Amino acid sequence: MLVEAFNSERRENKSLDLDFDFVVIGGGLAGVCAAITAARKGVKTALVQDRPVLGGNASSEVRLWALGATSHMGNNNRWSREGGVINEIFVENLYRNKEGNPVIFDMVLVEKVQEEENITLMLNTAVYEVEKKGTNSIKAVKAFNPQNSTNYTINAPLFCDASGDGIVAFQAGASFRIGAESKEEFGELFAPDESYGELLGHSIFFYSKRAPKAVKYKAPSFALKDITSIPRYKVIEKDDKGCRFWWLEYGGRKDTIHDTEEIKYELWKVVYGVWDYIKNSGEFEDVDDLTLEWAGTIPGKRESRRFEGLYMMTQQDVINQKRFDDAIAFGGWAIDLHPADGVYSEKSGCTQWHSKGVYDIPYRSLVPKEIDNLFLAGRIISASHVAFGTTRVMATTGFTAQAIGMAANICLAKGIKPAQVLENGVIKELQNDLNLEGQSIPDVKIAADSNLVSKAKVTASSENGLNEIAFNGEWLPLATSAAMLLPLQKETKYTFKVAVNATEDTQLQVELRVAENDKNYTPDITLDTLVIDVKKGEQSVTIAFDKTLEQEQYAFVCFMSNDKLSIQESEQLYSGVLALFNGVNKAVSNKGKQTPPDGIGVDTFEFWIPYRRPAGKHIAMEISPSVNAYKATNVYNGYVRPWGTANSWTASLEDKAPNLQIEWAEKQTVSKIKLFLDGDYDHAMESVQFGHHDDIVPQCLQNYTIKSIEGDILAEQTGNHQTINEWVLDTPIETKGIIIEAKHPSNHVPATIFEVICQ
């Protein structure tokens, strides 16, 4: 028992003074990825989050699905899901939570953080003050946790602001912007004629469910009464829920930092008014047993401050896919801007314009101009309002922030400041360290001198020569144009044989297309067109193109739409090839073709997109000559996903015991073996609500054994679901080689490995 007498002086809360190597403020996906990346390199890290859960807008408090360059699989960015820690999180969530339960996603994040012994997680802890050390440096941040009534002073040599509103960068005095730049400042044609302070607003979502009996609903007195004040009210559907109501948005004409509570009350007014409309307006049938299961209590923020870094990204960087020497990540979501009036606007809920492929994000945009021991992460990085429209989405912010965690380790090890990473070649070290963790920076290979395999002779029991995709699937109607995306050789004439079924005599039009940019997947150049007579019924059709590719790259064999024709699919599934469709995806403003108005600096082009499993199967075909893109030597070419070509070793399905042999002329000391496997980077693993067909990616190698060439078992894996498998040996070995004995994931999917790292 504790009894304390009256104290005439003011009592003080418990106070703790803590020291770390690196402090991350903000526990959204950006902060989580920065903290995990740093901790795995041995950096003593604090992750300070002002909410009771991690994830920010992706958490169960807000419930927005996390997305990035894959863009709901609705754009032309193939194999573009973000790599490294953010991919590990998505793949784990798929395995645990393919139904998209946001509460389970919370715990996936908490588990990932708690597994790192170098992270101190501080939930419910709000940073409210910055203590500076001189003009350009931060000494500490001060925080308070109302749950344990404790004040904290958190000291470190390095800080990362991933707080969303930029509380640390703001208090430290860093230059920032709110609102849109004018066209003149950066020459952005999509920018307004004059700069303005209107922003993207906040959103609150709700979930509904079916009850076992009828449920009445009486709206609160503050609920919106006149549903027609929402111009888009006619698109409301009774079974819509969660972030399908992303457009319930408000606050773009207000101070999105200091007016957040006022904005929240307006959004509650809208949410409960929309639900009243669904339940009680009489406009919807079969709603008696619908009940409101959950409504958000805090709004999801889109925009507030953006801070000025060593470089500010612009519209041109995104649309022109500018390459940066200091690239540390890529983006690929559309430039996605919303009307300032949000749900009350007569305009479309958003305006989305896509680039033809992914774009680079430079390290310089993560480093503020004036504060020398601070990194910027999340939506506050250095970008114009227009470029912010794409860099702001959560998977992109998490992916980008991984570079901060890695840079923090380098800065501490070398005794340098964040800006000095750009000097003396250190940026190359950062890029390579990131790529060794699966970052896949565009056009940046894993350095050969960081992988012993690059010095070895690599052979395999078989290499798949893709000369047939088996004719064992269903018939796919060609109501929409379809294509097979294949990595073809230059100056090679290819012949394809497919099976079609015609309801009457007709013609099949087939086109050979490529992208103007050889690393893009937008088929904007047609090399050859054939029109082939087809008789009624089932038959084989041979397609022999005369034209060839000028360079090795992906090509599209396009079967143009004809509602009198079907084409046969295959049950086989190969790495690095895809069936695509000139289809629509309204979720990302894809109507089959992007046709912007003149004068906004955006390209016109067609969308060729995949369908989600179990749809979107490969088109069955014979290919002559074979597509020989699956060589054993790919496992040390420095790429861990398709990029320009397939980049994998893929065994033949006829090989019943596929294995990969890595042999050195002289014995090597090996302490670590890392395998990069096929996690199907083309699949958008939306974190919540969406739901997915598989819990393990079908192409992922699940079972294998690693042996030394002398016969010792070094590692055995069963039931794997992760893209990157790292084996740290208890004792380093001296060996002349290793053998990886693999099992095909299924009878229809061959064993595939992208990269093997030995160190």
VEXTOR-320036 format. One record per residue (C-alpha): residue in three letters; x, y, z. Coordinates in steps of 0.02 Angstrom, whole numbers, padded with zeros to 5 digits, always signed. Layout:
REM VEXTOR-320036
AlaXYZ/...
This chain:
REM VEXTOR-320036
Met+00000+00000+00000/Leu+00060+00174-00044/Val+00001+00327+00051/Glu+00071+00499+00011/Ala+00027+00653+00111/Phe-00023+00820+00040/Asn+00117+00911-00050/Ser+00105+01100-00061/Glu+00223+01101-00211/Arg+00175+01047-00387/Arg+00211+00862-00411/Glu+00312+00808-00561/Asn+00275+00660-00672/Lys+00399+00521-00681/Ser+00537+00572-00802/Leu+00662+00466-00895/Asp+00815+00521-00992/Leu+00854+00395-01130/Asp+00999+00379-01251/Phe+00995+00295-01421/Asp+01096+00291-01581/Phe+00945+00334-01689/Val+00770+00396-01648/Val+00624+00375-01767/Ile+00473+00483-01729/Gly+00315+00412-01807/Gly+00260+00231-01817/Gly+00174+00227-01985/Leu+00244+00112-02118/Ala+00385+00235-02154/Gly+00441+00241-01973/Val+00423+00053-01951/Cys+00531+00015-02104/Ala+00664+00143-02058/Ala+00676+00075-01880/Ile+00683-00109-01929/Thr+00813-00077-02064/Ala+00926+00017-01943/Ala+00902-00109-01801/Arg+00950-00255-01912/Lys+01117-00170-01943/Gly+01148-00160-01756/Val+01090+00019-01728/Lys+01012+00050-01556/Thr+00847+00125-01612/Ala+00695+00205-01529/Leu+00529+00200-01623/Val+00415+00331-01547/Gln+00231+00323-01596/Asp+00092+00433-01528/Arg-00044+00303-01559/Pro-00078+00135-01472/Val-00040+00037-01631/Leu+00083+00045-01775/Gly+00042+00075-01957/Gly-00028+00251-01963/Asn-00157+00259-02100/Ala-00134+00071-02128/Ser-00178+00031-01947/Ser-00344-00032-01879/Glu-00377+00146-01819/Val-00392+00211-01999/Arg-00395+00052-02108/Leu-00329+00116-02273/Trp-00252-00017-02382/Ala-00066+00009-02408/Leu-00013+00023-02589/Gly+00127+00088-02696/Ala+00193+00064-02871/Thr+00082-00087-02908/Ser-00070+00029-02899/His-00203-00106-02877/Met-00124-00194-03029/Gly-00204-00058-03133/Asn-00053+00023-03217/Asn+00093-00031-03327/Asn+00220-00053-03187/Arg+00261-00237-03197/Trp+00348-00327-03054/Ser+00351-00164-02958/Arg+00296-00209-02782/Glu+00417-00129-02660/Gly+00560-00236-02594/Gly+00655-00260-02432/Val+00567-00243-02264/Ile+00405-00175-02335/Asn+00392-00325-02450/Glu+00431-00441-02305/Ile+00286-00362-02210/Phe+00166-00380-02356/Val+00215-00561-02389/Glu+00195-00603-02205/Asn+00026-00518-02201/Leu-00027-00618-02355/Tyr+00023-00780-02266/Arg-00062-00735-02102/Asn-00203-00626-02162/Lys-00250-00648-02344/Glu-00427-00595-02299/Gly-00362-00421-02255/Asn-00414-00404-02072/Pro-00341-00237-02011/Val-00326-00298-01831/Ile-00216-00442-01885/Phe-00111-00322-01990/Asp-00083-00220-01831/Met-00005-00371-01749/Val+00101-00416-01901/Leu+00181-00245-01881/Val+00200-00255-01693/Glu+00278-00428-01707/Lys+00403-00371-01838/Val+00459-00229-01727/Gln+00463-00327-01564/Glu+00569-00463-01644/Glu+00710-00336-01665/Glu+00815-00333-01507/Asn+00890-00164-01556/Ile+00721-00074-01560/Thr+00639+00005-01408/Leu+00457+00028-01456/Met+00369+00173-01370/Leu+00183+00171-01410/Asn+00060+00303-01347/Thr+00209+00421-01336/Ala+00188+00592-01415/Val+00339+00700-01455/Tyr+00296+00879-01413/Glu+00461+00973-01406/Val+00632+00976-01490/Glu+00790+01022-01398/Lys+00922+01091-01516/Lys+01110+01088-01508/Gly+01165+01242-01602/Thr+01078+01313-01754/Asn+01077+01161-01867/Ser+01071+01010-01753/Ile+00948+00919-01640/Lys+01005+00862-01468/Ala+00848+00776-01405/Val+00660+00763-01419/Lys+00540+00771-01273/Ala+00387+00660-01265/Phe+00244+00613-01148/Asn+00149+00449-01128/Pro-00022+00477-01047/Gln-00043+00291-01019/Asn+00103+00278-00899/Ser+00112+00463-00849/Thr+00294+00472-00898/Asn+00394+00612-00977/Tyr+00539+00563-01088/Thr+00693+00655-01148/Ile+00761+00552-01292/Asn+00939+00591-01346/Ala+01028+00531-01503/Pro+01154+00587-01634/Leu+01028+00551-01774/Phe+00841+00575-01792/Cys+00710+00530-01922/Asp+00547+00627-01935/Ala+00413+00507-01997/Ser+00275+00591-01898/Gly+00163+00641-02043/Asp+00147+00824-01997/Gly+00335+00842-01970/Ile+00331+00895-01788/Val+00519+00872-01766/Ala+00574+00954-01928/Phe+00452+01096-01895/Gln+00512+01132-01719/Ala+00694+01112-01773/Gly+00666+01256-01894/Ala+00677+01165-02061/Ser+00606+01252-02215/Phe+00435+01186-02264/Arg+00289+01216-02381/Ile+00101+01192-02371/Gly-00005+01195-02528/Ala+00034+01194-02713/Glu+00170+01282-02810/Ser+00126+01382-02965/Lys+00169+01320-03139/Glu+00308+01447-03152/Glu+00410+01388-03003/Phe+00459+01217-03073/Gly+00379+01220-03245/Glu+00252+01089-03191/Leu+00111+01094-03318/Phe-00009+01002-03201/Ala+00016+01134-03066/Pro-00113+01274-03048/Asp-00091+01443-03131/Glu-00064+01520-02960/Ser+00000+01445-02800/Tyr-00136+01410-02672/Gly-00160+01339-02498/Glu-00292+01209-02538/Leu-00241+01033-02489/Leu-00293+00853-02500/Gly-00412+00821-02356/His-00435+00689-02221/Ser-00547+00535-02230/Ile-00640+00426-02104/Phe-00707+00255-02155/Phe-00836+00135-02085/Tyr-00868-00052-02092/Ser-01039-00136-02099/Lys-01092-00317-02081/Arg-01245-00429-02089/Ala-01330-00464-01921/Pro-01432-00622-01884/Lys-01592-00519-01876/Ala-01658-00349-01925/Val-01567-00201-01847/Lys-01637-00025-01837/Tyr-01530+00129-01846/Lys-01563+00299-01770/Ala-01436+00427-01829/Pro-01354+00546-01704/Ser-01419+00723-01707/Phe-01260+00788-01790/Ala-01271+00668-01939/Leu-01286+00744-02112/Lys-01471+00763-02153/Asp-01464+00817-02336/Ile-01372+00679-02429/Thr-01387+00778-02591/Ser-01257+00899-02522/Ile-01136+00759-02569/Pro-01132+00774-02760/Arg-01074+00593-02779/Tyr-01210+00519-02666/Lys-01284+00419-02809/Val-01129+00310-02820/Ile-01153+00250-02640/Glu-01186+00063-02633/Lys-01257-00026-02482/Asp-01116-00153-02469/Asp-00974-00029-02491/Lys-00864-00016-02337/Gly-00692+00033-02276/Cys-00576+00121-02396/Arg-00694+00097-02542/Phe-00762+00256-02464/Trp-00593+00343-02486/Trp-00687+00489-02562/Leu-00774+00533-02398/Glu-00644+00670-02383/Tyr-00645+00841-02302/Gly-00528+00977-02243/Gly-00431+01031-02397/Arg-00477+01213-02370/Lys-00430+01209-02186/Asp-00270+01201-02085/Thr-00247+01013-02096/Ile-00133+01014-01943/His-00218+01127-01817/Asp-00398+01102-01877/Thr-00390+00912-01875/Glu-00517+00894-01734/Glu-00640+01009-01823/Ile-00613+00909-01983/Lys-00646+00747-01887/Tyr-00816+00808-01827/Glu-00867+00854-02003/Leu-00814+00682-02065/Trp-00914+00598-01927/Lys-01062+00701-01986/Val-01036+00633-02161/Val-01005+00452-02110/Tyr-01157+00437-01999/Gly-01262+00530-02126/Val-01209+00410-02265/Trp-01252+00262-02155/Asp-01421+00340-02114/Tyr-01451+00359-02301/Ile-01409+00176-02332/Lys-01518+00112-02190/Asn-01666+00230-02188/Ser-01687+00320-02355/Gly-01785+00181-02438/Glu-01668+00190-02588/Phe-01588+00021-02550/Glu-01661-00153-02540/Asp-01605-00290-02421/Val-01531-00177-02289/Asp-01638-00225-02139/Asp-01505-00339-02066/Leu-01358-00224-02105/Thr-01276-00150-01952/Leu-01134-00028-01926/Glu-00987-00131-01861/Trp-00853+00003-01846/Ala-00821+00185-01886/Gly-00653+00272-01875/Thr-00618+00383-01726/Ile-00468+00474-01799/Pro-00456+00537-01978/Gly-00328+00475-02100/Lys-00225+00625-02156/Arg-00163+00647-02333/Glu-00070+00812-02335/Ser+00003+00946-02224/Arg+00184+01005-02222/Arg+00317+00957-02350/Phe+00496+00999-02306/Glu+00630+01068-02420/Gly+00773+00947-02444/Leu+00935+00948-02541/Tyr+00827+00911-02693/Met+00642+00938-02723/Met+00557+00813-02837/Thr+00440+00879-02973/Gln+00310+00821-03097/Gln+00442+00805-03233/Asp+00546+00685-03127/Val+00395+00571-03113/Ile+00323+00579-03289/Asn+00493+00578-03377/Gln+00557+00441-03260/Lys+00715+00539-03225/Arg+00862+00432-03169/Phe+00960+00495-03018/Asp+01137+00446-02970/Asp+01080+00446-02788/Ala+00920+00344-02818/Ile+00875+00241-02665/Ala+00699+00183-02709/Phe+00565+00195-02842/Gly+00386+00254-02849/Gly+00246+00213-02968/Trp+00078+00268-02899/Ala-00011+00395-03009/Ile+00004+00581-02980/Asp-00153+00578-02874/Leu-00226+00746-02822/His-00397+00780-02746/Pro-00514+00930-02750/Ala-00497+01041-02596/Asp-00684+01029-02561/Gly-00672+00840-02549/Val-00839+00752-02527/Tyr-00932+00915-02558/Ser-00847+00949-02725/Glu-00937+00938-02892/Lys-00772+00876-02966/Ser-00711+00698-02975/Gly-00650+00633-02807/Cys-00473+00625-02876/Thr-00372+00660-03032/Gln-00244+00525-03069/Trp-00113+00532-03205/His+00009+00388-03226/Ser+00186+00384-03292/Lys+00233+00248-03417/Gly+00338+00159-03286/Val+00419+00176-03116/Tyr+00523+00329-03070/Asp+00674+00355-02957/Ile+00668+00434-02785/Pro+00834+00520-02742/Tyr+00918+00512-02572/Arg+00934+00701-02574/Ser+00746+00718-02552/Leu+00760+00634-02382/Val+00887+00757-02311/Pro+00827+00931-02254/Lys+00930+01078-02313/Glu+00967+01153-02143/Ile+00960+01019-02006/Asp+01116+00913-02017/Asn+01068+00761-01909/Leu+00889+00736-01968/Phe+00808+00628-02102/Leu+00637+00657-02181/Ala+00522+00507-02206/Gly+00344+00476-02260/Arg+00235+00605-02344/Ile+00343+00751-02285/Ile+00491+00716-02399/Ser+00553+00850-02517/Ala+00433+00853-02663/Ser+00323+00981-02748/His+00136+00970-02718/Val+00114+00885-02887/Ala+00253+00757-02859/Phe+00189+00731-02682/Gly+00030+00665-02765/Thr+00125+00503-02800/Thr+00266+00496-02671/Arg+00141+00508-02526/Val+00065+00332-02535/Met+00110+00214-02394/Ala+00205+00073-02479/Thr+00312+00202-02567/Thr+00347+00294-02403/Gly+00395+00132-02314/Phe+00506+00080-02458/Thr+00593+00250-02463/Ala+00618+00254-02275/Gln+00718+00093-02281/Ala+00856+00198-02358/Ile+00852+00308-02203/Gly+00876+00162-02085/Met+01023+00100-02190/Ala+01097+00274-02206/Ala+01086+00298-02017/Asn+01195+00144-01995/Ile+01323+00210-02120/Cys+01326+00382-02040/Leu+01357+00309-01867/Ala+01490+00188-01928/Lys+01585+00323-02024/Gly+01552+00468-01907/Ile+01470+00573-02043/Lys+01310+00673-02063/Pro+01165+00624-02177/Ala+01215+00749-02314/Gln+01391+00678-02318/Val+01325+00511-02381/Leu+01325+00600-02550/Glu+01514+00626-02540/Asn+01664+00514-02579/Gly+01562+00374-02658/Val+01467+00332-02498/Ile+01301+00337-02592/Lys+01358+00185-02692/Glu+01389+00093-02529/Leu+01215+00140-02470/Gln+01136+00082-02633/Asn+01226-00085-02625/Asp+01183-00113-02442/Leu+01001-00082-02486/Asn+01003-00196-02637/Leu+01078-00336-02532/Glu+00918-00324-02430/Gly+00806-00331-02585/Gln+00781-00146-02623/Ser+00795-00168-02813/Ile+00846+00010-02854/Pro+00813+00031-03041/Asp+00966-00003-03150/Val+01076-00029-02996/Lys+01145-00205-02979/Ile+01210-00289-02823/Ala+01397-00261-02834/Ala+01490-00416-02890/Asp+01627-00392-02760/Ser+01498-00411-02621/Asn+01450-00586-02678/Leu+01569-00735-02682/Val+01455-00819-02809/Ser+01515-00695-02941/Lys+01685-00783-02935/Ala+01611-00958-02953/Lys+01563-01073-03094/Val+01374-01093-03086/Thr+01283-01236-03170/Ala+01114-01318-03149/Ser+01033-01487-03175/Ser+00919-01400-03302/Glu+00877-01230-03371/Asn+00703-01201-03431/Gly+00699-01164-03615/Leu+00526-01090-03633/Asn+00467-01171-03794/Glu+00293-01219-03734/Ile+00167-01157-03609/Ala+00057-01311-03596/Phe-00111-01318-03683/Asn-00207-01377-03529/Gly-00315-01230-03477/Glu-00487-01157-03508/Trp-00543-01049-03654/Leu-00521-00863-03629/Pro-00644-00754-03728/Leu-00555-00615-03824/Ala-00686-00486-03783/Thr-00537-00386-03720/Ser-00370-00383-03808/Ala-00245-00499-03722/Ala-00057-00520-03731/Met+00086-00627-03669/Leu+00231-00526-03602/Leu+00392-00620-03644/Pro+00579-00581-03625/Leu+00637-00598-03806/Gln+00808-00591-03888/Lys+00861-00457-04011/Glu+00869-00489-04198/Thr+00774-00653-04182/Lys+00622-00701-04284/Tyr+00495-00788-04172/Thr+00353-00904-04218/Phe+00209-00936-04099/Lys+00073-01067-04107/Val-00088-01043-04007/Ala-00256-01130-03995/Val-00413-01031-04035/Asn-00598-01068-04040/Ala-00709-00969-04159/Thr-00898-00958-04154/Glu-00895-00921-04341/Asp-00770-00887-04480/Thr-00672-00732-04433/Gln-00497-00658-04421/Leu-00369-00652-04282/Gln-00262-00495-04274/Val-00096-00519-04186/Glu+00032-00382-04151/Leu+00212-00384-04090/Arg+00241-00233-03980/Val+00379-00165-03869/Ala+00404-00016-03754/Glu+00504+00133-03817/Asn+00597+00130-03650/Asp+00669-00045-03641/Lys+00638-00056-03452/Asn+00456-00004-03466/Tyr+00304-00113-03496/Thr+00199+00009-03596/Pro+00182-00064-03773/Asp+00194+00100-03866/Ile+00286+00035-04021/Thr+00206-00091-04140/Leu+00339-00187-04235/Asp+00230-00305-04336/Thr+00047-00342-04368/Leu-00027-00502-04440/Val-00208-00537-04486/Ile-00246-00723-04495/Asp-00403-00807-04563/Val-00487-00921-04437/Lys-00621-01052-04470/Lys-00767-01090-04356/Gly-00720-01210-04214/Glu-00561-01258-04122/Gln-00395-01250-04212/Ser-00210-01209-04199/Val-00147-01045-04270/Thr+00034-01012-04315/Ile+00101-00835-04300/Ala+00267-00798-04385/Phe+00327-00620-04364/Asp+00450-00550-04491/Lys+00506-00404-04383/Thr+00630-00423-04240/Leu+00682-00329-04085/Glu+00829-00210-04093/Gln+00883-00256-03916/Glu+00846-00386-03784/Gln+00690-00333-03691/Tyr+00513-00381-03648/Ala+00393-00391-03793/Phe+00205-00407-03804/Val+00125-00538-03915/Cys-00046-00456-03927/Phe-00207-00544-03977/Met-00327-00405-04021/Ser-00506-00411-03962/Asn-00633-00509-04062/Asp-00794-00566-03977/Lys-00805-00713-04097/Leu-00643-00788-04032/Ser-00576-00873-03877/Ile-00395-00922-03845/Gln-00335-01066-03736/Glu-00253-01033-03569/Ser-00128-01139-03474/Glu-00119-01205-03296/Gln+00069-01185-03299/Leu+00143-01032-03214/Tyr+00318-00969-03254/Ser+00422-00835-03172/Gly+00452-00675-03268/Val+00312-00693-03396/Leu+00134-00630-03384/Ala-00033-00626-03472/Leu-00093-00446-03489/Phe-00256-00368-03545/Asn-00301-00200-03620/Gly-00430-00187-03483/Val-00497-00057-03364/Asn-00470-00030-03178/Lys-00581+00109-03114/Ala-00495+00107-02944/Val-00345+00196-03022/Ser-00428+00296-03162/Asn-00384+00165-03291/Lys-00509+00161-03434/Gly-00397+00058-03547/Lys-00306+00211-03610/Gln-00240+00368-03529/Thr-00297+00520-03628/Pro-00250+00679-03533/Pro-00302+00851-03593/Asp-00173+00948-03689/Gly-00048+01052-03597/Ile-00033+00962-03428/Gly+00131+00873-03464/Val+00063+00695-03455/Asp+00079+00556-03585/Thr-00058+00470-03684/Phe-00041+00280-03686/Glu-00134+00116-03668/Phe-00145+00013-03510/Trp-00104-00172-03522/Ile-00134-00247-03352/Pro-00139-00420-03270/Tyr-00292-00499-03192/Arg-00285-00560-03013/Arg-00266-00743-02973/Pro-00352-00861-02999/Ala-00387-00768-03162/Gly-00249-00700-03273/Lys-00172-00867-03318/His-00038-00881-03451/Ile-00093-00899-03631/Ala-00048-01072-03693/Met+00075-01069-03837/Glu+00221-01149-03925/Ile+00371-01033-03949/Ser+00508-01055-04078/Pro+00651-01028-04048/Ser+00641-01054-03860/Val+00645-00908-03741/Asn+00813-00942-03658/Ala+00802-00817-03517/Tyr+00816-00934-03367/Lys+01002-00970-03359/Ala+01091-01030-03202/Thr+01213-00885-03216/Asn+01070-00764-03181/Val+01090-00803-02996/Tyr+01238-00684-02984/Asn+01189-00551-03112/Gly+01141-00428-02974/Tyr+00953-00418-03003/Val+00826-00500-02887/Arg+00669-00479-02993/Pro+00626-00460-03177/Trp+00702-00300-03247/Gly+00733-00293-03434/Thr+00731-00482-03438/Ala+00678-00625-03323/Asn+00840-00625-03218/Ser+00805-00793-03137/Trp+00865-00971-03143/Thr+00711-01074-03177/Ala+00723-01262-03192/Ser+00630-01370-03316/Leu+00469-01445-03251/Glu+00528-01611-03323/Asp+00678-01606-03205/Lys+00620-01709-03055/Ala+00768-01660-02946/Pro+00815-01481-02993/Asn+00976-01419-02918/Leu+01097-01276-02933/Gln+01285-01301-02915/Ile+01403-01160-02865/Glu+01588-01208-02874/Trp+01747-01108-02841/Ala+01920-01148-02907/Glu+01987-01129-02730/Lys+01907-01149-02560/Gln+01810-00998-02497/Thr+01757-00951-02320/Val+01567-00942-02316/Ser+01473-00880-02163/Lys+01309-00822-02240/Ile+01200-00884-02383/Lys+01053-00782-02445/Leu+00924-00836-02575/Phe+00812-00714-02668/Leu+00656-00808-02722/Asp+00504-00767-02827/Gly+00376-00674-02722/Asp+00278-00622-02877/Tyr+00321-00438-02868/Asp+00180-00404-02991/His+00045-00443-02864/Ala-00022-00294-02766/Met-00031-00363-02590/Glu-00154-00234-02523/Ser-00135-00245-02335/Val-00318-00240-02281/Gln-00495-00268-02345/Phe-00452-00323-02521/Gly-00424-00508-02490/His-00313-00619-02595/His-00330-00790-02676/Asp-00167-00864-02609/Asp-00082-00861-02441/Ile+00083-00916-02519/Val+00137-00847-02687/Pro+00125-00995-02809/Gln+00296-00959-02887/Cys+00385-00953-02718/Leu+00512-01092-02685/Gln+00448-01174-02527/Asn+00560-01325-02501/Tyr+00747-01342-02530/Thr+00910-01404-02453/Ile+01080-01317-02459/Lys+01233-01429-02449/Ser+01418-01400-02461/Ile+01498-01481-02612/Glu+01580-01596-02486/Gly+01408-01660-02437/Asp+01372-01571-02272/Ile+01195-01505-02250/Leu+01205-01317-02217/Ala+01020-01274-02217/Glu+00852-01355-02245/Gln+00692-01261-02282/Thr+00513-01326-02283/Gly+00354-01227-02307/Asn+00439-01063-02347/His+00330-00914-02395/Gln+00454-00769-02389/Thr+00545-00693-02538/Ile+00715-00677-02453/Asn+00789-00822-02353/Glu+00949-00787-02257/Trp+01052-00923-02176/Val+01189-00870-02055/Leu+01298-01022-02020/Asp+01339-01062-01839/Thr+01520-01082-01891/Pro+01593-01017-02055/Ile+01646-01157-02172/Glu+01788-01179-02293/Thr+01717-01253-02452/Lys+01743-01264-02639/Gly+01558-01249-02673/Ile+01376-01267-02623/Ile+01231-01360-02700/Ile+01050-01304-02684/Glu+00928-01449-02705/Ala+00756-01380-02741/Lys+00580-01447-02759/His+00458-01375-02884/Pro+00322-01275-02793/Ser+00191-01378-02886/Asn+00166-01487-03039/His+00129-01330-03140/Val+00259-01211-03067/Pro+00447-01241-03088/Ala+00581-01205-02958/Thr+00649-01028-02974/Ile+00790-00931-02889/Phe+00834-00752-02934/Glu+00995-00725-02840/Val+01111-00820-02724/Ile+01225-00718-02611/Cys+01371-00800-02521/Gln+01475-00698-02401/
